[in-house]
Amino acid sequence: MTTIHPLSPQDATAVAAMRQAASAHKGEALGPEARPMFDAMLTATPAAAGIRVEPATVGGIKGFWLRPDTAQPAARMLYVHGGGYVLGSALALTNFAGQIAAWINADTFVPDYRLAPEHPFPAAIDDVAAAYRGLVAEGAERIAVVGDSAGGGLTLALLSILVGEKAKGVLQPVGAAVMSPWTDLALDGASFETRAEADPIFTRDVLQVFADAYLRGHYAYDPKASPLYADLKNLPPIRIDVGDDEVLLDDAVRYAERAQAAGVDVTLSVWEGMPHVFQSSLDRFLAAEQSVKAIGDFLRQRLVDAAHISTRLEV
């Protein structure tokens, strides 16, 4: 199912201001030297009330727990941050991930997976998988996985890895939500052309630099790097939110189409006029608030449904 959300007059004004501010920096290549700037931008997201932030190590991967005051027992969220595999950190994402954790009332772990170019493929996906398995080892019974941008790609790659281990009894996620997921590191999406002018932030060349830093010559069509090319059968329910004005639009649309064709329960929401991972701008865009609420409702429903199923099986 695909839903198109029209741009509100309120957000049209905010988007115009954002575009003007971002125009001077569009297309700038970003490397490790941009990490402090990127983290500072993310920490500007308002923090959610009632969330405790605790440094931790899960599955051998360092990161942070986000613990709501009234968390569901045995329910967990794994949040995978974005940043093109080169930027981003768990600490910088605690405010935004905490907003979703508060909405779904689930203890949430944000892993600090290794970044490129110091740690190329498959370091990031290996760390995310290790963190997921660590949650299971620590007693999680219901896990939802969430990610944005490159973290969205890692989330979807993780789903395909885990479904391949289902026969071994590996606990499967109850669902996943991704925002502006980067699913194709081969950069074959048509929106690199059709949204080249509309995207206020990224160009194909910028993402090529990120992809090259992460892949370091590895095959871009490897499903562990580009989940668009994975076998998508038997995946859990997935919600995808993406801005209509971003070059990665087609990464989301094509993944949703392939997942639906494979029989997956997938929901695609396209937000007109919105840029990449607009949800983190909760204090700027009405659409960000609406999207986060819808993502929270989706995840909370999956976690609650899974709990009810587990209870019935135990009776």
Residue pairs with C-beta under 8 A, 6 or more apart in sequence:
1 266
1 267
1 268
2 256
2 268
2 269
2 270
3 267
3 268
3 269
3 270
4 244
4 270
4 272
5 269
5 270
5 271
5 272
5 287
5 290
6 272
7 15
7 271
7 272
7 273
7 274
7 287
8 286
8 287
10 286
11 273
11 274
11 285
11 286
11 287
12 273
14 284
14 285
15 273
15 274
15 275
15 285
18 200
18 275
18 281
18 284
19 200
22 200
22 201
23 200
26 199
26 200
26 201
26 202
26 203
27 203
27 205
27 206
28 206
29 205
29 206
29 209
30 38
30 84
30 86
30 87
30 206
30 209
30 210
31 86
31 117
31 209
31 213
32 86
32 87
32 115
32 117
32 118
34 87
35 87
35 88
35 89
38 83
38 87
38 88
38 92
39 87
39 88
39 89
39 91
39 92
40 92
42 88
42 92
42 93
42 95
42 96
42 280
43 92
43 95
44 95
44 283
45 95
45 96
45 99
45 280
45 281
45 282
45 283
46 95
46 99
46 282
46 283
47 94
47 95
47 98
48 95
48 98
48 99
48 101
48 102
49 102
50 68
50 69
50 70
50 102
51 66
51 67
51 68
51 69
51 94
51 98
51 101
51 102
52 65
52 66
52 67
52 69
53 64
53 65
53 66
53 67
53 94
53 98
54 64
54 65
54 67
55 62
55 63
55 64
55 65
56 62
56 63
56 64
56 65
56 109
57 63
58 109
58 111
58 131
58 134
58 135
58 138
59 130
59 131
59 132
59 133
59 134
59 135
59 137
60 130
60 134
61 111
61 112
61 113
61 127
61 130
61 131
61 134
62 90
62 111
62 112
63 90
63 109
63 110
63 111
63 112
63 131
64 90
64 91
64 94
64 109
64 110
64 112
65 107
65 108
65 109
66 79
66 94
66 97
66 98
66 101
66 107
66 108
66 109
66 110
67 101
67 107
67 108
68 101
68 102
68 105
68 106
68 107
70 105
71 105
71 106
71 107
72 104
72 105
72 106
72 142
72 303
72 304
72 307
74 139
74 140
74 141
74 142
74 307
75 104
75 105
75 106
75 107
75 140
75 141
75 142
75 143
75 144
75 303
75 307
76 106
76 107
76 108
76 109
76 135
76 140
76 142
76 143
76 144
77 97
77 100
77 101
77 104
77 106
77 107
77 108
77 109
77 143
77 144
77 145
77 146
77 299
78 108
78 109
78 111
78 128
78 131
78 132
78 135
78 143
78 144
78 145
78 146
79 93
79 97
79 100
79 101
79 108
79 109
79 110
79 146
79 147
79 151
80 110
80 111
80 113
80 128
80 145
80 146
80 147
80 148
80 151
80 152
80 154
80 155
80 158
81 88
81 89
81 90
81 92
81 93
81 97
81 110
81 147
81 148
81 151
82 88
82 147
82 148
82 149
82 150
82 151
82 152
82 180
82 182
82 277
83 89
83 115
83 149
83 150
83 151
84 149
84 150
84 182
84 207
84 210
84 213
84 214
85 115
85 116
85 124
85 150
85 210
85 211
85 213
85 214
86 115
86 116
86 117
86 210
86 213
86 214
87 115
88 115
88 150
88 151
89 112
90 110
90 111
90 112
91 112
93 110
94 110
96 279
96 280
96 282
97 108
97 110
97 146
98 108
99 282
99 292
100 108
100 146
100 292
100 295
100 296
100 299
101 107
101 108
103 292
103 293
103 295
103 296
103 297
103 299
103 300
104 144
104 296
104 299
104 300
104 303
105 300
106 144
106 299
106 303
109 131
109 135
111 127
111 128
111 131
113 123
113 124
113 127
113 128
113 131
113 154
114 123
114 124
114 127
115 124
116 123
116 124
116 210
116 213
116 214
116 216
117 213
117 214
117 216
120 213
120 214
120 215
120 216
120 218
121 214
121 215
121 216
121 218
121 222
121 224
121 225
122 224
122 225
124 150
124 154
124 214
125 154
125 157
125 158
125 161
125 224
125 225
128 154
128 155
128 157
128 158
129 158
129 161
129 162
132 143
132 145
132 158
132 162
132 173
133 170
135 143
136 143
136 170
136 171
140 171
141 171
141 306
141 310
142 174
142 303
142 306
142 307
142 310
143 171
143 173
143 174
144 173
144 174
144 175
144 176
144 177
144 299
144 302
144 303
145 155
145 158
145 159
145 173
145 175
145 176
145 177
146 155
146 176
146 177
146 178
146 295
146 299
147 153
147 154
147 155
147 156
147 176
147 178
147 179
147 181
148 178
148 179
148 180
148 181
148 277
148 279
148 280
149 179
149 180
149 181
149 182
149 248
149 276
149 277
150 182
150 210
151 178
152 178
152 179
152 180
152 181
152 182
152 183
153 178
153 181
153 182
153 183
153 185
153 226
153 227
153 251
155 176
155 178
155 181
156 176
156 178
156 181
156 183
156 227
156 230
156 238
156 255
157 223
157 224
157 225
157 227
157 230
159 173
159 176
159 227
159 235
159 236
159 238
160 223
160 227
160 230
160 231
160 232
160 235
161 224
162 170
162 172
162 173
163 172
163 233
163 234
163 235
164 231
166 172
166 234
172 236
173 236
174 236
174 237
174 302
174 303
174 305
174 306
175 236
175 237
175 238
175 239
175 298
175 299
175 302
175 303
176 235
176 236
176 237
176 238
176 239
177 238
177 239
177 240
177 241
177 295
177 298
177 299
178 238
178 239
178 240
178 241
178 252
179 240
179 241
179 242
179 277
179 279
179 291
179 295
180 241
180 242
180 243
180 246
180 248
180 252
180 276
180 277
181 227
181 240
181 242
181 248
181 251
181 252
181 255
182 207
182 248
182 251
183 226
183 227
183 228
183 251
183 252
183 254
183 255
184 220
184 226
184 228
184 229
184 251
184 254
185 211
185 214
185 215
185 220
185 225
185 226
186 220
186 221
186 226
187 204
187 207
187 208
187 211
187 220
189 247
189 248
189 249
189 250
189 251
189 254
190 250
191 246
191 247
191 248
191 249
191 250
191 251
191 253
192 204
192 247
192 250
194 249
194 250
195 244
195 245
195 246
195 247
195 249
196 203
196 204
196 247
198 244
198 245
198 246
199 245
199 246
199 247
199 275
199 276
200 245
200 275
201 246
201 275
201 276
202 246
202 247
202 248
202 276
203 247
204 247
207 247
207 248
211 220
214 225
215 225
218 225
219 225
220 226
221 229
222 229
223 229
223 230
223 231
227 255
228 251
228 254
228 255
228 258
231 262
232 258
232 259
232 261
232 262
232 264
233 262
233 263
233 264
234 263
234 264
235 259
235 262
235 264
236 265
236 302
237 264
237 265
237 266
237 267
237 298
237 302
238 259
238 264
238 265
238 266
238 267
239 266
239 267
239 269
239 294
239 295
239 298
239 299
240 252
240 255
240 256
240 266
240 267
240 268
240 269
241 269
241 271
241 279
241 291
241 294
241 295
242 248
242 249
242 251
242 252
242 253
242 268
242 269
242 270
242 271
243 249
243 270
243 271
243 273
243 274
243 275
243 276
243 278
244 270
244 271
244 272
244 273
244 274
245 272
245 273
245 274
245 275
246 274
246 275
246 276
248 276
249 270
252 268
252 270
253 268
253 270
256 266
256 268
259 266
260 266
267 298
269 291
269 294
271 278
271 287
271 291
273 287
274 285
274 287
278 285
278 287
278 288
278 291
279 288
279 291
279 292
279 295
280 288
281 288
282 288
282 289
282 292
